[in-house]
Amino acid sequence: MISVGINPAYQAPELEYALNKVGVKALIAPESYRSQNYYDMINQIVPELKSCSAGEINSSKVPSLSAVIMESDRGQTLTGTIPYEDLFQMATEKDISHVESLQNSISPDSGVNLQFTSGTTGQPKAALLSHFNFINNVVSLGLKGGFELSEQHRVCIQVPFFHVFGVVIGILGSITHGCTLVVPGPGFKASASAQAIVNERCNVIYGTPTMYVDLVSEVRKSDIKLPPIKLAVTGGAPCSPQLFTDIQGTLGVEQVKTIYGLTETTAMCFHSFREESQENIRATVGHLGDHWEAKVVDGEGKLVPYGTPGELCIRGYGTMLGYWEDETKTRETIGADKWLKTGDQFVLREDGYGQIVGRIKEVVIRGGENVYPKEIEDFLSTHPDVLEVHCVGVPDERMGEEVCAFVRLNDGGKQLDRAGVKEFCTGKLAHFKVPKYVEVVEDFPKTTSGKIQKFKLVERFMRNKV
């Protein structure tokens, strides 16, 4: 069997897409979560559910689906579903013997998990990861130079379990190395994380940059006293130098560790070391991991010199088997030479450390000048009134593209407009990098895994412009 993590924020059309994309046979879910009622949603997609016997679904819209296993909010059996608790009583001795007989025939290179890409740029693809990918990525966490995880670690995990960070580094990493995994709640909430860290005496935190922004803000606002924290691990998106400073100072973290990887590389392929310089922690995504190869190429696929921006390509044990039943996209991403194109604009240093410049598709070409949003974001995040900032390229008749900065302010922060941003940038950023447009927002559109959906910021700008 291959497990598939489904994003709980999906609406009916997205769920139908995911189920059909990978041919899901059995779906396990609660009846509801927050404002979502999954039983109603599944009935919308599979109207035959209420007229079928449990475990024998015959659906026209989702032909692969045969069973829905569901935990009822009220402890009742929902028509057409198998109660979750009953699942544990259904296996016969014959079934168990059959499963046991299959163990020796399972190949380490066969698929174990399907991960939907985060959907930050559109319709998600499904990356197939192997047993070999999972286990070896996890083993590296406990080695010298990795996280050096052990039974002494109590990890507050803020990232979701349908993402490689949560399922590989979080769940499997803790099982493999004997850590205690503390889950603050069914979804991320900064106040719940802070309380869990205090109540459970956590000494390690996992999260995305956006989650740390909110956690830092929560600790400052509530004046909560956190216990000593040995390690904070950030990944899933680039982290600004200012945020590293805030994590260390406000949360009282002994060491901040940055990791870099993709769904398609089974989580981690760059990481900072146990004993690391502040410069490397703030300016890079760490050092290339053991048993990985990396190269940076130009638009024609030719190697660029160390220190020169280009597209990062990765090759190694953690590379996905491919996108599920999508040979075209797989070949676009992984070449015959097994190099995987990351789509990240990257600088590789001669000593093996790497730095994200931004997503290649996010590079803003303003009047012929290449402008990298991350550089502007890192600078604007040092503004005393700015809590979080994300920049995108927007259409411009004269320049082709201009930069728009979407800014989230600190509680009590003053209003910030283009004039204020220009004044802050004067003498520190080249004129062509200064955002032409500035919009103050209360929150950012993001995936449930915490990644900012920049294409939605562009859509917002275009709506407001009209």
N, C-alpha and C positions, 0 to 999 in steps of 0.2 A: 504494500500500500504506500502511496505517496500522500503526505499531508499537504494541505493548502490553507494558508492563513488568509482569512477574509477580513477586510477593513470594516469594523462595526459602524462606521459612518456612512457606508454605501447606502444609496437609495435604491428603489426597486430596479430601475434600468441598469444601474451599475452592477447590482448583484446578479441580475440575469446575464449580463455580459461576462462576469467572472465565472459563473457556474458553467456557461457554455464554452468559454474560451479554453478551459482545461478539462472539460468533461467530468465534472464532479458527480460522484455516484451516491455519496452519503453526506448530508449536511448536519452538523451538530451546532446547536445555538440555544440561548435562553429565549423565553417567549418575548421578552422586551429588555431594552436597555436605554436609560434616559428617555428621550422622546420617541425612540424607535420601537415599533411593535413588529418584531420579526415574523410572528405567526401570520399577521395580517399581510405583511409584505410578501411572504412566500405564497400565500393564497392568491395574491394578485398576480404573481408570476406563474404559479401552478394551480389554476382553478380546479383541477382534477383532484387535488389533495383530499378534500372532504368526502369524496366518493370512492377513494381507493383504500385498500387494506394497508395497514401500517407495514412498511418495508416492501411494498409492491406498487410503487407509484408508476403511473404510465402517463408522462407529460408530453404534450405536443410542443411546448415552448422550450423545455429543458429535457430532451429525450434521455440524456445520460442519468438523470437523477432517479434513484430507486427508493431512497429512504431519507426521512427527516427525523433526527433524534433531537428531542426538545425538552427542556426543563420548564415546566409551567410555573408561572408566578404564584398560582394558588394551589399547587399540588394536584391539579386535575390532569387527566389525560386529554390532550388536544387531538381532535379528530384527524386521522390520517398520519399521526406521528407516533414514534416509539418513545415512551417516557425515558428520560436520561437514566434514572435510577434502575429501570428494568434492564438496561443494556448490560449491567454487570451480572445479571442472573441468566442471560440468554446463552452463554457459551456452554456447550456440552463437552464432555471429556474427549469426544471424537474431534471436536473443533480445536480444542487445545493441543491435542496430539498432532493434528495436521499443521497447525502453526509452528509447533516445535520442530517438525520434520523439515520445514522450509528454511530454517535458520542457516544451515551450512551451505545452502545454494544461493544465498543473497550475496551479490557482488558489491564490494566497496565502491565500485564505480557506477552503481545503479542509482537512479533518482530516489531521494528521500523526502524532498520538500520542494514545493513550488512557491516562489515569492513573487507577488505582483510588484512591479516597480512603482515608485511612489506617486506617479501621475502628476509631477510638477510641471510637465510640459504638454500634457494631453492624455490620451487613452493609455492605460497601463499595459505593459507586456508581462508575460509570466516566465520568470527565469527558473530553470530546473537545476537544482543543486544536488550533489551526491553525498552519500555517507562519508566518502573520503574527504570531500570539501569541508563538511561540518566538523568532523572529529579532529582533523589536523589544524584547522583554524583555532579551535578551542584549546587544544593541547598547548599551542604556542603562548596562550595567555598566562599560563603558570610557569613558564620557563624564565630563567634569568634574562633580564632585558625586556620581558613582557610585563604583565601586571604583577607577576609573582603572587598569584592568588593562593590563599590557603584557608584552613579552617578558622583562622582568627578574623577573617574578613566578614563583616555584616554589610551587605550591599543594599542600598536604597535604589531600586530600579524604577525610573520614571518613564522609560521608553516602552512602546507597545510590543506585544508578543507576536504580532503578525509581520514583524520587520526583522531583518537579520540581526540588528543590534540586540533586540530583545530575546529572540529565540536562540541565537547562536552564542553570543557573548554573555547574555543574561542567564537564560535557563540552563543551557547545556554547559556553559562555563562554570556555573556554580555546582552543578551535579558532578562534573569531572574533577573539580578541585576542592570540593567539600565546603564551599562558602554557604553562609545563610543568605537567602534572597528575601528581601523585605519589599512587599508590594503595597504602596500607600493606598491604592484604590483602583477601581476598574478602569479609570481614565486619569490623565494627568490633571492635577490641580496643585498649584504651588503650596497652598496652605496645608494640604494633606501630606505633601512630601516633607515639609518642615516639621510637622508634628510627628510623622513616622520616624524621622531621623532622631528626634529627641526621645520618643517613647521606646524605640527599639535599639537605641545606642548604636546607630549605624556609623561605620567609619569609612565607608566607600559610597560614592554616589555615581550613578550612570545617568546621562541625559544628553539631549541635543542643546545647541547654543540657545535657542529660544526658551527652552525649559529653564536653563540657568539664568537667563535674563529675568524670568518671572520669579524664580526662587530667590535670587539676590534682592529683588524688589520686595518680596514678601518678608524676608528676614529684616530688611531695613525698616519696613513699615511697622511690623509687629514687635520689633526689638526682641525677638526670640533668641534664646541662648542655645546654640548648637553644641553638641559634644565635640571633642577633638576628632577631626576627619583627616585620615591619612591620605586619601586619594580621591580625586574627582576626575572622571573620564568623560570627555566630550567628543562627540562624533555625529555623523549624519549630515553635517553642513559645516561650512567654514566658520571659524570662531575669530572674532576680532581681538587684537591685543588688549584693548581696554576691558573686554569681558573677562579675559584671563586674570587681569589684575583684580577685578571685582570679585571673582570666584575665590581667589586666594585671600584677599583682604576681608571681604564681608562675611564669607562663609567659614573663614578660618581653616582653610585647607592646606595641609602640609605640602602636597604635590598635586599639580594639575597635569593630567596626561591627555594628550590629543591623539586621536586615531583617524585614519583615513581608509576608506574602502567603499565599495559599491555593493548593491544587491548582487550584481553579476560576479563579484569576487568573494562572495560568502563572508562579507563583513570586512575584516581588517587586513590591509597589506602594507600600510605605513603606520608606525607608532613611535612615540617618544620613549626614551629609555627610563629605567627606574631612577637613576641619578642623571639628571638632565639640566643643562644650563637654561637660565631664564630666557636668553635670547632665542634659543632653539624652540622652547615651548611657545613663545609668543609669535615668532615669525614663521614657523614651519608646521607641517602636519606630522613631523617626526621623521624617522629613518626607515628606509625600505626594510621590510621584515625578512627573516630567514626564508630561503627557498622561493623567493620571488625575484623576478627580473623586471626592470622598468626602463623605458626609453621615452624620449620626448621628440616629436616629429613636427615638421611644418605641414602646410596644406597639401603638399605633394607626397607626403609620407617619408620625406628624407630626414635623417637625424639632424638635430640642431646642437650647437655647442652647449656645454654645461652653463647654466646661468641664463640661458635664452628661453623666453616663453614659447610654448608650442603645445600640441596635444599629448597628454600622457597616455602611453600604452603599457599594459601590464601583462605579464605571462607567468604562470605558476600553478601550484597545486589547487588553489582555491577558485580557479576560473570555472564559471558555470558550464554545464553540459550544453546549454543553448536555450533559446526561447521556445516554449512549448508550441510544437506544430507551426513554427514560423521560420522556415529555412531562410527566407529572404532577409528578415531582420537579423537573424543569427549571423549570416554571412557578411552583413553590413558591419557587424560589431566585432566578430572574431574572424581573423584572416586564416588562410590555409597554414600559415606559419605559427598559429595559435596565439598571436598577439591580440589582446583585447583593447579596443579603442574606448577610452573612458568618457570622451566628450568634455574633459576638463582641461582648461588652459592652465598650464603647470610649468613651474621652473624646477629643474632637478640640479642639485649641487653635486660637485665632484665627490663630496664626502658621503653621499647617499641620502642626504636630507632633501625633502621636497617642500614646495610652497605652492598653494593654490592661488592662481591669479583670478580665476572665475570660470564659469561655464563658457565654452566656445560660442554657443549660440547667444550668450548674454553680452558678448563684447559689443560695445556701442561704437559705431563708426560715425564720428561727427566731423563732417567736412574733410574726410580723409584721414583723420587722427583716430587711432584706436584708443578707446577709453574703457578701462576695466572697472565695473561697478564696485567690486570688492575693495579696491583701493580707496574709493570715495567713502564707502560704508565704514571702513576702519577709521578713517579720519573723522567723519561726522559723529561717530560714536563717542568721541572724546569731548564733545560739546556738553557742558554741565546740565543742560536741560533735556538732553536726548537719552531716552531709555533704549531704543532700538531703531535701526534705520535700514531700509532696503532700497536700492536704486535700480531703475530699469531704463532701457532705451525706448523712446517714443518717437513717432514720425515727425519730421520737420521739413517744410517745403524747401527751405534754403540750405540747411546743413545735412539733410538726409535723415539724421537722427539727433536728438538732444537727450540729456539725462533728466529724469524726474526722480526726485528723492521723496520717498514716503517715510514719514517720521512719526514715531510714537514717543510722546513726551513723558518725563517723570511726573509723578503726582505733584501737583502744585507748580509744575514747570510753566514758564511763560509761553505765550503763543510764538511760534517761529514761522517766519515767512522767507521768501526768496532773498529779500534785502538782508535779513539777519544771517542767513546762511552764507551769502556772498561776503559779508563783512567778516564772518568767522574764517572763511577760506582765504581771504586776501593775504598775499605774501606767503601762503603755505601750500596752495594748490595752483597748478597752471590754470589759466583762465578757461581753457576749453574743457576742463574737468569739473568746473563749478556747475552744479545743477541749474538748469534754466527754470525748472518747475519744482516746487516744494508743496507737498500735501501732508497735512497732519491727520493721522488716523488713530483710532482707539485700539485697533487690533489688526492683525495681518491674516489674510487667507492662507491657510496651511493645511497640509495633509495631517492625518491623525498621528503620523510618525514624527510630526514636528517640523517638517520642511516647508519653507515658504513657497507658495505657488505664485511665482512672479508673473506668469502669463495672465493671472487674474488681476494683478496690479495694472498691467497694460490695458486690460479690458476696462477697468475702472476709470483710468485716465481718459480713454477714448469716449466713454459715456459722459464723463464730466465736461469734456471738451465740447461735445455736441450740445 
